Amino acid sequence: MSYFDALTAAMTWLGSQKDTVFLGQGIVYGGHAMFKTLEGVPMEKRIELPVAEELQLGMSLGMSLTGKTVISIFPRMDFLMCAMNQLVNHADKLEDFTHGQYHAHVIIRVGIGSTSPMHPGPQHCGDYTEALQMMLKRIPVLKLERADQIMDAYQAAYERQGSSLIVEDMNLYATL
């Protein structure tokens, strides 16, 4: 199974779970490669958002506190940086400042932009995986480098009590 096909299967599986909802840019109307991996996710589970990354992650956290498992999609890691306040100061520390009373269940899906067949520019292909791993104390950060990691990673994130950040390398999407 290709990397892209494994992502599509994982998103279809997540979309079949009763408590999931998907938030992000280009997830209803398209506009980036991740959109095609959502073909098996029902439209009624998708919420299209404007370009407002901090708002998106804040909404994701709030929705998760109502019992939803939120898959929050950031097509480029460079733009996840705009949501660092929500990620580092809220999502990662929620259990601490609520004394373990609340656990956000957000699966943050983020892509490292493809540099082939053409380079999109420096603000679209940054890989900050290692920096995020060092900053986040409660949220595991996993970079998917092979197709055989994908389903296990998303299932583990779904079953985990707490949030997860999963990094995809769009250079590996080659089957588009």
N, C-alpha and C positions, 0 to 999 in steps of 0.2 A: 504494500500500500504506500502511495506517495505521501509526502509531508502534507501537501494540500488536501488530499483525500482523508488523511487521518484527522486533520483539523475540522473538516466538514463533518466527519462522523462524530467527533467529540461535541461539536456545537449542536448537532441534531440530537444527540443523547441528552445534553443539558436542556435543550428546548423541550424535551419530552417530560422533564421533571415538573411536578405540579407547582412547586414554589418558585420557579425561576422567572426572571425578567431580564431583558437585555437593554442596556442604555448606551447611547453614543451617537457619534456623528456618522452619517452615511450608512446607517444600518437598516433604514427603511427605503431610502432612495438611491443608495449606491454612491460611488465616487472613489472607492479605494478597494484594494484587493481582498481585504477581510470580508467585504460584503458578500462575495461569492461563497464563502464558507458558511454562510448563514441560511443557505437555501432550504434547509430542513427545519428551520426555526419558524414557528407560526408567527405571522405578522402581528397578531394580537399580543404577543409577548415582547414586542420591540417598541422602544420609545426613542424616537428621533430627537436629538438635541442640537442646539446651535453650537458654534465654536465657543465653548465656555467651560474649559477643563476643570477649573476649581469648583464651579457650580455642579458639573457632572459628578465629580467624586463626592461632593457633599450630599447631593441627592441620592447617590448610591448608598452612602452610609445611612442616611435617614430611612430609606426604603428597607434596608436590611434590618433595621431595628423593629420593623413591623412584622418580621417573620419571613421576608422574601430573601431568596438567594439571588443576588444581583450580579450579572455579568456586565461589567463596565468596560467598554471597548475604547481604547485609545490607539488609533491607527499608527501613530508615530510616537516613539519614546521621547523625542525632543519636546513634544507638546504635553506629555505627562508632567514635565517639569513645571508647567504652569499650575499644576494641582499639588505641588509639594506640601503646602500648608495642610491641606486635608489629609494627605498621605502620611506625613511624618508626625504632625502634631495632633491629629485626630484618630485616623484609622489605626495607626500603630500603637497609640497610647490609650485607646478607649477602655480596655480592660483595667488599666492602671487607675485612671481617674474615676471609674465607676466601681472600683474595688471588686472587680470580677463579676459585677451584676449584669453587664451587657457585653455581648460579643457581636461585632459586625460580621456579616457573612457576605463579603464582596469578593468576587473573583475578578481581579483587574487583569484584563487581557491587553497586552501592549505589543506593538510591532516595531522592529528595527527596519527602517525603510530599505528597499532593494536598491542596489547601486548598478544593477544591470537590467535591461540593456543600455540604460543611460544613467548617469549620476544625477540625482534630483536636487543636489545642493546640500550644503553642510547642515541645514536645519531640518533635514528629513531622514537622516540615516545614522544618527548618533546611537551608540550603545553604552548605556550607563548602568548596566546590570551590576557590575562589581561595586559601584558607588552605592547603589540602592541596597545591596546586600549588607554593606557596612552600616548604613544609616538606620535600617529597619530592624528592630529588635524582636518584634512579635510576628511580623508578616514574612513568611518565607518567599524568597525570590528564586524562581526557577527559569532557566533559559532552555528552551526546547531546541535541541540540535539535531535530533533524529526523529523520524516518523514513529518509531516504536516507543517513544517516550510520551507521546501526546495524549492518548486516551487515559493512561494511568495517571498522568499529571492532572488532567481536568477532573477525573473521578476523585482523586485524593483531595483536590481543592474543594470539590462539592461536599465531600464527607467531613472535611475538617471543621472544627469549631473555631471560627475566626476567619480572617481574610487571607488571601493569597495573591501574589503577583506573578503572572506567567508571561514570559517574554518569548515572542516568536521572531524568527529571522526570515524576513520576507524574501531574501535571496534564495531561500529554499522552497518557495512557492512554485517553482519552475513549471508546473503543469498548467498554468493559466494560458 
